[in-house]
Amino acid sequence: MTTATRIYNFSAGPAVLPAPVLEEAQRHLVALPGVGMSVMEISHRSKVFEDLLNEAVADIRALAKIPSNYKVLMLQGGASLQFSMVPMNLLAAGTVADYIDTGSWADKAIKEAKKIGTVNVTGSTKADNYNRIPAASEISLTPGAAYVHMTGNNTIEGTQWHSLPDVGGVPLVNDTSSEMFCRPLDVARFGLIYAGAQKNLGPSGITLVIVREDLLARSKDSLPTMLNYKVHAENGSLYNTPNTFGVYILGLTMKWLKSLGGLEGIGIVNERKAARLYAEIDRTGFYRGTAQKESRSLMNVTFRLGSEDLEKQFVKESTAAGLDGLKGHRAVGGMRASIYNAFPEEGVDALVEFMREFERKRG
Ligand SMILES: *Cc1c(COP(=O)(O)O)cnc(C)c1O
């Protein structure tokens, strides 16, 4: 199969998809079995597509053990549109939303929310280049806030929340774009969870939103229809034409996750992959992790070398060795290895081996 010629893809997003998912999509691209047409050529109102969508949602519900009082939506516009939709739907005039500022994406969410309503920014770790998750003592919440917004995994800086902030009874909203389904999660702790699909769930063009039903009552009829959660919930994500091919690939990816033992299974693999890479980073001091240890991300591993020249050389040689996409985001510099669910363990071994060899030659 074509899998033999695939290189190791460390891209932060869109990111690597499971090879079995791509292979199945390839086998059935021209004609879905029993349908005789491509999934891209059938009506989104057809039984075939509705079944595909319903099955994907059912698998998501099963994987994350989603309580029955939550709706699962597949929207468009990326996580970036959620930066606007969350406040448009949940932040009424005269109320305040708390935003925890843990990175570049959190900062973008804050900027959009400020266009809609009143925002209290708290727990910012910006002064530390966002290299850590704030301590509970650094977060001051507004009594009776409309919601608290957090960013579960900070894709650019390589930090991740490993325990949730205590927000009392206030709805917690989580941007999980780069960590969704990387390990078990307790949906009941949240009012709303959203994630652009292209990092850990499937292809770009779908945003997964999980929202507690009582919050839908906040969505005003005066909102633009396409930006109204209640409309999408009432129409089962079929108010307009969804990204049908994306839903199909996401559905296959959920089946692949189930076959690995679900979120518990993938969580164990992700812990192992990250531990192996961080152990190499910490081994001698030749490499330096940029995130503080207790805040380190399982998904985006950021590290630097002794000089920018050395980093340039590292990028050049690793790319030539079939390890693609390791150049870090310009905001942080250095290296970033994104090792999402679909990133194979052998790829982490290959990177560790490359790092050792690079250090041996240049150290
Ligand atoms: C990638 C990313 C986004 C932006 O996602 P889009 O789907 O491109 O809008 C937002 N938040 C986080 C945490 C991300 O990693």
The ligand as a Gaussian input file, in Angstrom:
#p B3LYP/6-31G(d) Opt

LIG

0 1
 C       -5.696000      25.579000      15.483000
 C       -6.349000      26.188000      16.633000
 C       -7.382000      27.136000      16.485000
 C       -7.830000      27.655000      15.149000
 O       -8.521000      26.694000      14.457000
 P       -9.220000      27.006000      13.051000
 O      -10.014000      25.762000      12.840000
 O       -8.106000      27.199000      12.056000
 O      -10.040000      28.215000      13.172000
 C       -7.982000      27.620000      17.626000
 N       -7.610000      27.206000      18.855000
 C       -6.618000      26.301000      19.022000
 C       -6.245000      25.874000      20.410000
 C       -5.962000      25.770000      17.928000
 O       -4.993000      24.872000      18.106000

